[in-house]
Amino acid sequence: MNKKDRTKSLTDGLIVTVFEDEGPRNIFNSSPLADDEAFTMAIKTLTAIGTSTPFRPMEVRAYGPIPTPKDPYVSEAFMFSLSAKDSMDNRIAQFGRMIFFWVITTSNSISKYTEFLKLMIKRTLRVYNIVSDKDLYDEEILKKIDQNIQIIDRGIDAYYLTEANTIEAFGNLSMIPDTAPILLVVSEKKQIQVIFRDQPTPLVKTKVRTIVDEFKKKMPRGNLYRLEMVTDPIMGRQLLSKSGLETQSDLGLQYRLRLSGKLDFEELDQFLSLPVKKIRGLLAKRILTAFKNKSDLDLTLLSSEVGFSLKFIEEVINLAIQTNVMSGSNIESGILKFD
C-alpha cells in the first residue's frame, strides 16, 4: 500500500481488481485500506453486483458509494472488461475479463463526478493502449491511472454545458470541448459563474440561463445562488486560474505545453488538450517521426491529411520550438525544417 499526500484531493486512493480464472485478485492498492481489507471489500461487493451481463466495447459501469471495511472511507466502483489472453475459462475468453477500479474517498460528493471518472478511465485506457488484461499488469501504468483520476477539491465545483444541453461535472479542461460554457459553483459565496469561451449571442445566453435555472432547482438552497454570466475572455481565464482549472502560466495560451526534454506520445497527448481521436494520434506520430529523423515535414500536406488547421499545427510546433523542446528546428513557408 502506497501512502500519498492527498490533502487536496477528494479521492484517497485506488484499488484495482482483476477477475482472474481462479477468482478476483487485487493487483494495485494505493488506498488507506490494508490489502486484506481491500480484498474483503472487493469480494463482498462483487457478490452483490454480479458480473453476468456482457459489456459493450469501452463501456464503463459505475456503482456507489459503497461502504468499505474502514470508516470513514467509502468507494465508488467502476467496472469494465478487457479482452482476456491465455484464459482457460470459456466465458471469460469469449466475453472478456472483468476489471474493477475502486475509487476510495471520505466524501459522498464524489458521486457527482461519476461521469467524469468514467470518461477519465476510458481516456486513460486509450492513451496507454490498454486493450487486454495483460496490458494492465504494469505498476507504473497503474500509478499514472491513479494520478489521472484524482479529483481535486478546490472549494469550487466545476461543470460544463454539453452539446446535449446537460450539465456535467469535470475536473480537467482537456476533457471537455474548448468552446463549452463552464459553470463554477462557489458554495461559500452562493454564486454560479457561467464562463463563455466564445462570444455568445443573446439567444444563446438566454438558453444557457434557462438551463442553469433548472440546474439550480436540483441544488440544496439553489434558489439562493446568484448567477453571473462572464463573456469577457480575459476575465474568464482569470476565474479559471483562481479556481485551479488553469494555472497562471497557462493564461493567454489556448493550447498548453506540457513537454519535457523527452518528447513522447503521452506528453504530446497532454499538450494537444483535445478528446482522444485517431487523427490526433496520427498528428503526434508524424511530428514525432519528423523530429526524431530530422526530416523535413510539409505542414500544409499534414493539415489536409489529419484534419487540423495549418494555423493550429504551426502553433503546436512553434510553442515546442520556443520552449527548446524542438530546438534546432524552424518553420519556413509551411515546411518544418531542421538544422
C-alpha positions in Angstrom: 0.0 0.0 0.0 1.5 3.3 -1.0 1.0 6.3 1.2 0.4 9.6 -0.6 -0.3 13.2 0.2 -3.9 13.6 -0.9 -4.8 16.6 1.3 -6.1 18.5 -1.7 -7.9 15.6 -3.3 -11.4 14.2 -2.8 -10.0 10.8 -3.7 -8.0 8.8 -1.2 -6.6 6.1 -3.4 -7.3 3.5 -6.0 -7.8 -0.3 -5.8 -7.6 -2.3 -9.0 -9.2 -5.8 -9.0 -8.9 -8.3 -11.9 -11.4 -11.2 -12.1 -8.9 -13.9 -13.0 -9.8 -17.5 -13.9 -9.4 -18.5 -10.2 -11.4 -15.6 -8.9 -10.8 -11.9 -8.1 -7.3 -10.6 -7.2 -6.3 -7.1 -6.3 -3.3 -6.0 -8.3 -2.9 -2.5 -7.1 -3.8 -0.6 -3.9 -2.8 3.0 -3.1 -5.7 3.5 -0.6 -5.7 3.7 3.2 -7.2 0.2 3.3 -4.9 -2.6 4.1 -4.6 -5.3 1.5 -6.9 -7.7 3.4 -9.5 -5.0 3.9 -9.4 -4.1 0.2 -9.8 -7.8 -0.7 -12.7 -8.2 1.7 -14.5 -5.2 0.2 -13.9 -6.5 -3.3 -15.3 -10.0 -2.6 -18.4 -8.6 -0.8 -19.2 -6.0 -3.4 -18.6 -8.3 -6.4 -21.1 -10.8 -4.9 -23.7 -8.0 -4.6 -23.1 -6.5 -8.0 -22.7 -9.7 -10.1 -20.9 -9.9 -13.4 -23.2 -11.9 -15.6 -24.1 -9.2 -18.2 -21.6 -8.9 -21.1 -20.1 -5.4 -21.7 -20.1 -3.4 -24.9 -16.7 -2.1 -26.2 -15.4 0.7 -24.0 -18.4 0.5 -21.7 -17.8 1.5 -18.1 -20.4 0.9 -15.4 -20.4 2.7 -12.1 -21.7 1.7 -8.6 -21.7 3.5 -5.3 -21.0 5.0 -3.0 -20.2 1.6 -1.4 -19.2 1.1 2.3 -15.6 -0.1 2.9 -14.3 -2.1 5.9 -12.6 1.0 7.2 -14.6 4.1 8.4 -15.0 6.8 7.2 -13.9 5.6 3.7 -16.4 4.7 1.0 -15.9 3.6 -2.5 -17.1 4.4 -6.0 -16.8 1.3 -8.1 -16.1 1.3 -11.9 -16.4 -1.9 -13.8 -15.4 -2.7 -17.4 -14.0 -5.6 -19.4 -10.8 -6.2 -21.3 -10.0 -9.0 -23.8 -8.5 -11.9 -21.9 -5.3 -13.6 -23.0 -4.5 -17.2 -22.0 -7.8 -17.7 -20.2 -8.9 -21.3 -19.6 -12.4 -20.1 -18.8 -14.6 -20.2 -21.9 -16.9 -17.4 -20.8 -14.0 -15.1 -19.9 -12.3 -15.9 -23.2 -15.5 -15.1 -25.1 -16.7 -12.0 -23.3 -13.6 -10.6 -21.7 -12.1 -10.3 -18.2 -13.9 -8.1 -15.7 -11.8 -5.2 -14.3 -12.8 -3.1 -11.3 -11.5 0.3 -10.3 -12.4 1.2 -6.7 -12.0 4.9 -6.1 -11.7 5.4 -2.3 -12.9 8.6 -0.7 -14.4 10.0 2.5 -16.8 12.3 0.6 -20.2 11.4 -0.7 -19.8 14.3 -3.2 -17.6 12.1 -5.3 -20.8 10.6 -6.9 -21.3 13.8 -8.9 -18.1 13.1 -10.7 -19.2 9.7 -11.8 -19.5 10.6 -15.5 -16.2 12.5 -15.4 -14.4 9.5 -13.8 -15.9 7.2 -16.5 -14.5 9.5 -19.2 -11.1 9.6 -17.5 -10.9 5.9 -17.3 -11.9 5.4 -21.0 -9.4 8.1 -22.0 -6.6 6.6 -19.9 -7.2 3.1 -21.4 -6.8 4.7 -24.9 -3.8 6.8 -24.1 -1.8 3.8 -22.7 -3.2 1.4 -25.3 -4.6 -0.9 -22.7 -6.7 -3.4 -24.8 -6.1 -6.7 -22.9 -5.8 -7.9 -19.3 -2.1 -8.3 -19.7 -1.6 -4.7 -20.5 -2.9 -3.8 -17.1 -0.2 -5.7 -15.2 2.2 -2.7 -15.1 2.6 -0.9 -11.8 3.9 2.3 -13.4 0.8 2.5 -15.7 -1.4 1.9 -12.7 0.3 4.7 -10.8 -0.4 7.0 -13.7 -4.0 5.9 -13.8 -4.3 6.5 -10.1 -2.9 10.0 -10.5 -5.1 10.8 -13.5 -8.4 10.1 -11.8 -7.8 12.1 -8.7 -10.5 14.7 -8.1 -9.1 17.9 -6.6 -11.2 19.7 -4.0 -10.8 23.4 -4.9 -13.7 24.6 -2.9 -15.3 25.4 -6.3 -17.4 22.8 -8.2 -16.7 22.8 -11.9 -19.3 21.8 -14.5 -19.7 22.3 -18.2 -22.7 22.5 -20.6 -22.7 19.6 -23.0 -23.9 19.6 -26.6 -26.9 17.8 -25.4 -27.7 20.7 -23.1 -27.0 18.7 -19.9 -24.7 20.0 -17.1 -21.9 17.6 -16.2 -19.1 17.8 -13.6 -15.4 17.7 -14.7 -12.0 18.2 -13.2 -9.8 18.8 -16.2 -10.2 21.4 -19.0 -8.6 19.0 -21.5 -11.6 16.6 -21.1 -14.2 19.0 -22.5 -14.8 20.8 -25.8 -12.8 24.1 -25.9 -16.0 26.1 -26.7 -18.2 24.6 -24.0 -19.6 27.1 -21.4 -18.2 26.4 -17.9 -20.1 26.7 -14.6 -18.2 27.5 -11.5 -20.3 26.9 -8.4 -18.9 28.8 -5.4 -20.9 27.5 -2.4 -19.3 29.8 0.1 -20.5 32.9 -1.9 -23.7 31.3 -3.1 -22.7 32.1 -6.6 -22.7 30.4 -10.0 -20.4 31.9 -12.7 -21.0 30.9 -16.3 -17.9 31.4 -18.3 -18.4 31.6 -22.1 -15.2 30.7 -24.1 -16.6 32.1 -27.3 -18.8 35.2 -27.7 -22.4 34.1 -27.2 -25.4 35.6 -29.0 -28.3 36.9 -26.9 -30.3 33.8 -27.8 -27.5 31.5 -26.6 -27.2 33.5 -23.3 -31.0 33.2 -22.7 -30.9 29.5 -23.5 -28.0 28.9 -21.1 -29.7 30.9 -18.3 -32.8 28.7 -18.6 -30.7 25.5 -18.4 -28.8 26.9 -15.3 -32.1 27.9 -13.6 -33.3 24.3 -13.9 -29.9 23.1 -12.6 -30.3 25.4 -9.6 -33.6 23.8 -8.7 -31.8 20.5 -8.0 -29.2 22.1 -5.7 -29.6 22.4 -2.0 -30.8 26.0 -1.4 -30.1 26.6 -5.1 -32.6 29.4 -5.3 -30.2 31.5 -3.2 -27.4 31.3 -5.7 -26.7 34.4 -7.7 -26.0 33.9 -11.4 -23.2 35.8 -13.2 -22.6 35.5 -16.9 -19.0 36.1 -17.9 -18.3 36.8 -21.6 -15.0 38.7 -21.3 -12.3 36.1 -22.3 -9.6 37.7 -20.1 -11.9 37.7 -17.0 -12.9 34.1 -17.8 -9.3 32.9 -17.9 -8.6 34.7 -14.6 -11.6 33.0 -13.0 -10.4 29.6 -14.3 -6.9 30.4 -12.9 -8.3 31.2 -9.4 -10.4 28.0 -9.5 -7.3 25.9 -10.1 -8.5 24.7 -13.5 -5.9 26.8 -15.3 -2.5 27.8 -14.0 -1.1 31.3 -14.1 1.4 30.2 -16.7 -1.4 28.9 -18.9 -3.2 32.3 -19.2 -3.3 33.5 -22.8 -2.4 30.1 -24.3 -5.3 28.2 -25.8 -3.0 25.1 -26.1 -0.8 24.4 -23.1 2.6 23.0 -23.5 3.4 20.1 -21.2 6.5 18.8 -22.9 9.8 17.8 -21.3 13.2 17.1 -22.9 11.9 13.6 -23.9 9.2 14.0 -26.4 6.7 11.1 -26.4 3.1 10.5 -27.3 1.8 10.8 -23.8 3.3 14.3 -23.3 2.1 15.4 -26.8 -1.3 14.0 -25.9 -1.5 16.3 -22.8 -0.2 19.2 -24.9 -2.9 19.0 -27.5 -5.7 19.0 -24.9 -8.3 17.6 -27.2 -10.5 14.5 -26.9 -8.6 11.4 -27.9 -9.1 10.8 -31.6 -7.4 8.6 -34.2 -6.4 11.7 -36.3 -4.7 13.3 -33.3 -2.6 10.1 -32.8 -1.6 10.4 -36.5 -0.7 14.1 -36.0 1.5 13.2 -33.0 3.2 10.3 -34.8 4.0 12.5 -37.9 5.5 15.3 -35.8 7.5 12.9 -33.6 8.8 10.9 -36.5 10.0 14.1 -38.3 11.6 15.3 -35.1 13.4 12.0 -34.5 14.6 11.6 -38.0 15.3 15.3 -38.6 13.4 15.1 -41.9 11.5 18.0 -43.4 7.7 17.9 -43.0 5.2 19.6 -45.2 2.7 21.1 -42.8 0.2 22.1 -45.4 0.0 18.5 -46.6 -0.1 17.3 -43.0 -3.0 19.6 -42.3 -5.1 18.1 -45.1 -4.2 14.6 -44.0 -5.1 14.9 -40.3 -7.9 17.5 -40.5 -6.3 20.1 -38.2 -5.8 23.6 -39.5 -2.4 24.7 -40.6 -2.5 27.5 -38.0 -3.1 25.1 -35.2 -0.3 22.8 -36.3 2.1 25.7 -36.6 1.2 26.9 -33.1 1.8 23.4 -31.7 5.3 23.3 -33.2 6.2 27.0 -32.6 5.4 26.6 -28.9 7.6 23.5 -28.8 10.4 25.4 -30.5 10.1 28.4 -28.2 10.5 26.2 -25.1 13.5 24.4 -26.6 11.7 21.1 -26.8 12.3 21.1 -30.6 15.4 23.2 -30.7 17.2 23.2 -34.0 14.0 23.3 -36.0 12.0 26.0 -37.7 9.1 26.6 -40.0 9.7 28.1 -43.4 6.8 28.6 -45.9 4.8 25.9 -44.3 7.7 23.4 -44.1 9.1 22.1 -40.8 12.9 22.1 -41.3 15.8 21.0 -39.1 19.3 22.4 -38.8 
